[in-house]
Amino acid sequence: MTRVSLTPTKQKGRRRSHADGPNALAHHFASDRQRSRVSHHPDRSEGRSTMHSTHPRQPLAPPTMTYCLPVWHGWAVLPTPTREYGGLTPAPRGVRARVFIGDARDIHEHTARELAAALAHCSDYRVHGTDPHGLATAVGLLAALLGR
């Protein structure tokens, strides 16, 4: 009588589940990624993504850039005043811009000029803040500098 062990035995090497059949040798040497893409039937598109579109997708709104100005003693200031445009990246043509001034009560004219230079080519801009006086001052200065 032969005894059969019920505990799983450890096998060395790679598990060869498809060792029998016409593609056994090619399947053995294929990488795991290639193995998942191997199709034995020409009509199946296993592992291939198919996507059909009737028209190209267009974004509904232009991209938006966000500028967050730090507040120092109630004034909206430039992030890095020693760099060009005060450390602000200039907005590309056609991009919308959102400017956050936080709770700033005022904005210096030099800061507004640097901000206007960075916003010169944007299609539209919005200024957001929590202080009504600082918001009105920033909007007025930017409108005068940009001519909008």
C-alpha positions in Angstrom: 0.0 0.0 0.0 1.3 3.5 -0.9 1.0 6.4 1.4 0.0 9.8 0.0 0.9 12.9 1.9 -1.9 15.4 2.4 0.4 18.3 3.2 1.5 20.4 0.3 5.1 19.8 -0.8 7.5 22.6 -1.7 8.7 22.5 -5.3 11.7 24.2 -6.5 11.6 26.3 -9.7 8.8 27.8 -11.6 5.3 26.4 -11.6 4.6 25.1 -15.1 0.8 25.0 -15.5 0.9 24.9 -19.3 3.8 22.5 -19.8 1.8 20.3 -22.1 0.5 21.5 -25.5 1.8 23.1 -28.7 3.2 26.3 -27.1 4.8 24.7 -24.1 8.4 25.7 -24.9 7.5 29.3 -25.9 5.3 29.6 -22.9 8.0 28.4 -20.6 10.5 31.1 -21.8 8.0 33.9 -22.0 8.0 36.6 -19.3 5.0 37.0 -17.0 3.8 40.0 -18.9 4.1 38.3 -22.3 2.4 35.2 -20.9 -0.7 37.2 -19.9 -0.9 38.6 -23.5 -0.4 35.3 -25.3 -3.6 34.5 -27.2 -4.1 31.1 -28.8 -7.1 32.3 -30.7 -6.7 35.0 -33.4 -10.2 36.4 -32.7 -9.5 37.2 -29.1 -7.9 40.5 -28.0 -6.7 39.4 -24.6 -4.6 42.0 -22.9 -5.3 44.6 -25.5 -7.4 47.6 -24.7 -9.7 48.7 -27.4 -11.3 52.2 -27.4 -13.6 53.7 -29.9 -14.3 57.4 -30.0 -16.7 59.2 -32.4 -15.1 62.6 -31.9 -12.0 64.0 -30.1 -12.6 65.2 -26.6 -12.2 68.9 -26.0 -12.0 70.4 -22.5 -14.9 72.5 -21.5 -12.8 75.2 -19.9 -9.3 76.4 -20.5 -6.6 75.3 -18.0 -6.3 77.3 -14.8 -3.2 78.5 -13.0 -3.4 79.3 -9.3 -1.3 82.0 -7.6 -1.3 82.1 -3.8 0.3 85.3 -2.4 1.6 85.2 1.2 0.4 87.8 3.7 2.9 89.7 5.7 1.5 92.1 8.3 -1.7 92.5 6.4 -0.1 93.1 3.0 -0.2 90.7 0.1 3.5 90.1 -0.9 5.3 88.2 -3.6 6.5 84.7 -2.8 10.1 85.3 -3.8 10.7 89.0 -4.4 14.3 88.5 -5.6 13.3 86.5 -8.7 11.8 87.6 -12.0 8.1 88.3 -11.7 8.5 88.1 -8.0 8.8 84.3 -8.1 5.5 83.9 -10.0 5.4 81.8 -13.1 4.0 83.8 -16.0 0.7 82.5 -17.3 0.7 81.2 -20.8 -1.5 82.7 -23.4 -5.2 81.6 -23.1 -4.9 80.2 -19.5 -7.3 81.4 -16.8 -5.7 82.5 -13.5 -6.9 82.4 -9.9 -5.2 84.7 -7.4 -5.6 84.1 -3.7 -4.6 86.9 -1.4 -6.0 85.4 1.8 -6.8 87.9 4.5 -4.6 90.7 3.2 -5.9 94.2 3.8 -3.8 95.9 1.2 -1.4 95.2 -1.7 1.6 97.3 -2.6 1.8 98.8 -6.0 5.1 97.0 -6.8 3.5 93.7 -5.9 0.6 94.5 -8.1 2.9 95.4 -11.0 4.8 92.1 -10.7 1.5 90.2 -10.5 0.1 92.0 -13.5 3.3 91.2 -15.5 2.8 87.5 -14.7 -0.9 87.7 -15.7 -0.3 89.7 -18.9 -1.2 86.9 -21.3 -3.9 85.1 -19.4 -7.4 85.1 -20.9 -9.2 85.8 -17.6 -8.3 86.2 -13.9 -10.2 86.1 -10.6 -9.0 87.5 -7.3 -10.1 85.7 -4.1 -9.7 87.0 -0.6 -11.4 87.2 2.8 -11.0 90.9 3.5 -13.4 93.1 1.4 -11.1 96.2 1.5 -8.0 94.2 0.4 -10.0 92.4 -2.2 -11.3 95.7 -3.7 -7.8 97.2 -3.6 -6.2 94.2 -5.4 -9.0 94.0 -8.0 -8.8 97.7 -8.7 -5.0 97.8 -9.1 -4.9 94.8 -11.3 -7.7 96.1 -13.5 -5.9 99.4 -13.9 -2.5 97.7 -14.7 -3.9 95.1 -17.1 -6.5 97.5 -18.7 -9.4 95.0 -18.2 
